[in-house]
């Protein structure tokens, strides 16, 4: 039997995962395909590979790099499919 506190912790953890998702929810099959492509991108996988447990400062930086990589691949895919406008402003990235 799950204790109420354990259930609360589990729900809060799941909510945090949904909040930290850098990509918008997919509304159609093309968006879902671009989302999958972004999550499977080599740049995002490389960032997650560098993630070291127990170092919150490094974790924040690596998660930001992985999110930026996923967003770049997602927008590139969406533009290639004609679902996102071309151009725009590049996001400001923190210094390394």
Order of alpha helices (4+ residues) and beta strands (2+ residues): alpha-alpha-alpha-alpha
